Structures are given as structure tokens and as C-alpha cells.
Amino acid sequence: MTAPTLPLVIQGGMGVAVSNWRLARAVSRAGMLGVVSGTALDTVLVRRLQDGDVGGHMRRALERLPLPGVAADLIRRYFRPEGRAADEPYHALPLYKQAVSAMREQVTIAANFVEVFLAKEGHAGRVGINLLTKVQMPTLGSLYGAMLAGVDVVLMGAGIPREIPGALDALAQGAPATLRFEVDGQPSDAPLTLRFDPAVHGATTASLTRPDFYAIVAAHSLAATLARKATGAVNGFVIEGWTAGGHNAPPRGALQLNGRGEPIYGARDEVDLAAIRELGVPFWLAGGTGSPEALRDALAQGAAGIQVGTAFAYSDESGLTSEIKRGVLRGLAAGEVSIFTDPRASPTGFPFKVVEAPSLESANGERTRVCDLGYLRTAARRADGRLVYRCAAGPISQFVADGGAAEATVGRKCLCNGLAAAVGLAQVRADGSRELPLVTSGDALLELVAVSRGRERYSAQDVLDHLLSPVST
């Protein structure tokens, strides 16, 4: 079997549902690697169903899910033919824990299947899925659902995904897969695991194609470690710089801030591409690479191409609401948009990029602290031995009661609810208020005028045409 041609452009996997199936399909149809974000897809699916499944796409994909009875159960539980009332809260899913019910796992499997199925529908292009290593608990079910739909590539960063290649190998054979469960305060001689068994869900497909695995890294040392010590094959690396959107790797060494309060990166944070080339594995450069010049330079340095996210995030096909896209593009034309690398926003402790624009009534300010999606919760062993799940952006009193330090909560933002609101899936609170959107983009947003050319809308194909255009000399 001939190995697939490596794409010049990987469309970044931006969550929650910014990199949705429509965007990934458009990019894949054009011959590049379209990528769906797997972050919080279970919540995305059940909210789309509650909003009436406009166009019937969720139900059409669910009909092809090879898990007997699961699709019918999901539709019975969550589908609202007329959609929710505008002031009606979404019905929420139970929060993930180390072990959850088969039904809860099946929502995750189904959601990832649906997104990949729709992204692959109607063409022969390759499709990838992006997951965050730090969002541990849904990972195995997410991988399995994507593999049931024939996902071609799995991309993971925001952590060290050393065990993922082995998990892909196991799931491809229909065998149980495990991951070490990261638990703060857990004795090292008594590690816990996350376990997923396909047999529990009665899949009608016994074996699956093992997708390629691309690790997203910010240091050549991490790439070398993964190449040597991962539990299975690492088929590629995405080398992501600190100018990329979403989570950034922290600077190496002591944290220093600039006058705006942003982390300062320096020479120690530069990736040694010579060391990357020596690994003999294809790699793509990401972060500030959304231009034909960047593509040319990446190829000259031995890369297979580039990964681009921000330019695609504001295209017609992305999941960001039209109001956010139009407002930000207008603000860019007027010089009113900025990017802030917030060292405190994310409960993960990683720096996180936030878009600041006059058009955004964003979740950057104060909100009543509630953690009801919980994807960034981490597990911890309390002094009394109890296993708890906590989030530094949740209620402070609960975080402290569960053994966290109060100072760790300062400046934290609820990324889960803010990012869901940015794609039109804002939760309605008891007082009638709605969660406000939080928008993230890379530094390249400020140069997006080269793609938009002053327009308030453009397509994913326009982005590709720009990236693949001749370099001006």
C-alpha cells in the first residue's frame, strides 16, 4: 500500500468546535489535511441536538454509528425537533471522572464519530482530529469514536502524549487501551490508570485502521523523547512556537513578564530544527506560519510544510459565530484588535492567548464561578485519602476544600464555557444571563489583513490560495 502524500498545509485543530467538520471537510477536499477539534465534542453534540439539529447532519451521521442502539438512545435523550427556547438552559452531561458509565462513554464515542464522519463525507481527502493531552479523561473514548469513523491522523499537544501511540495500536485491534491517570498527590508506587474497553460497547467492527500520530511539541528535546520512548510509532511532529493561538508552552526557566504582564520568551525557547531533522520523522512548523513566505521558509528548513490555525478560524466554514468573525475582522481593519498572552487565564497553568477587541463582549471579566463542563478539571488525592476533581477556575471555596491553594485561583478563567459560547453554544444561567464568549487566536491574527484584504468574510479556500500563492520578491 502506497504511503499517503504528506500535506503542505495542516489546518490547525482549534476548540471548542472552531475547527468543526465543515472547516475540516473544506480543507481536506482541497487536498490538504483538514482537522477537527475533539475538545468537548460530547457537549457540542448534545447541544446541537437540543438546538434542533439544523440541517439534520448530526442525525444523519449518527445513523452510521456502528454501536447498536446508541444513536437511538442519544436522539431520544437530547434531540429537540423544535429546538430549545431562547431562555432555556442546555441539559448538561455528567462530568467526567476516572470511571464513568458505558452510556457516558458512548456519548463521547458518538460525538467524535459524528464529527469525523461528517468531515470525511463526500470526498477522498484525509482528515485528522486534535486532542489535548491535558484533557485526559475523555481521551480514549474520543480516539475510539474518531477511529470508528476512519480518522486518518491524530494530533495531540498540551502535554506529553507518550502513551497515545500504544493506545492507538490497541484500539485498532479492538483491544482494551489504558493511559496512566495523572493524579496530584498520588503515591508514585501506586499509579492509577484510565481504561477503555471497546467490547463494552458492542461495536460491529472488530478491527480498525490505525491512524497516523502527530505529536505537537514546543521543544526538540520533547520530540526526541517521544521518538525514543513513545509506546508506539510517532509518524510526525508539529513544531509549535509561542506565537500560536490557544495554549502555549511556558517559557523555559524562571517566568518573567513584560510590561503588559505577558510571559517573555527567548533564545532558550527556540526549537533546534537541526535536531528535529536528525530524528528522520516528517515535521511541520506552526505559530506565525500563515503566509506563503513562511511556507517557503519551512520547506527550506526541511519541514514537510506548515500548520495554520488563526487564518482558518475566521473563515466562513469555521465554528466561530458570524458576529464574532465579522466584528474581529472589522476591528482588524480599524487597527483596534490586540492579542494578550495571559499567563493566568488557563486552569492548566499554561499561558493562553486571548483576543481583545471592542466588538467582543467577552468572558475576560468577572463571572460567577461555576464548573459544570469540567474538561480542565484535574484529579487530586486529598490529605484524607479521598480522590477529588478540581478546577482553579471553579468555586474558590471548593478548590481550597479539595486541597488546592487559594492563590492558584487568581486570574483563572472558565475556558470551557467561554470557548463554547464563542461557537454559539452558550449556557443559559438560572438568572437568565448567558455565558460570554472567550476568543483565542495566534499573533498572526494581527496580520490577517493579507488574507481578508479588508473583507468581512472569506473562505477556507481563500486561505489556501493565499498560502500557496507565489512568494513576492
Secondary structure, DSSP 8 states (H G I E B T S, - for coil): -------SEEE---TTTTS-HHHHHHHHHTTSBEEEE-TTHHHHHHHHHHTT-GGGHHHHHHTT--STTHHHHHHHHH--TT---TT----------SS--HHHHHHHHHHHHHHHHHHHTTS---EEEEEETT--TTHHHHHHHHHHTT--EEEEESS--TTHHHHHHHHHTT--EEEEE-EET--TTS-EEEEE-GGGGT-S-------EEEEEES-HHHHHHHHHHSSS---EEEEE-TTSSSB----SSS--B-TTS-B---GGGS--HHHHHHTT--EEEESS--SHHHHHHHHHTT-SEEEE-HHHHTSTTSSS-HHHHHHHHHHHHTT--EEEEESSSSTTSS-EEEEE-TT---TTS------SS-TT-EEEE-TTS-EEEE-TTS-HHHHHHTT--GGGGTT---HHHHHHHHTT---B-TTS-B--------GGGGGTHHHHTT-S---HHHHHHHHTS----
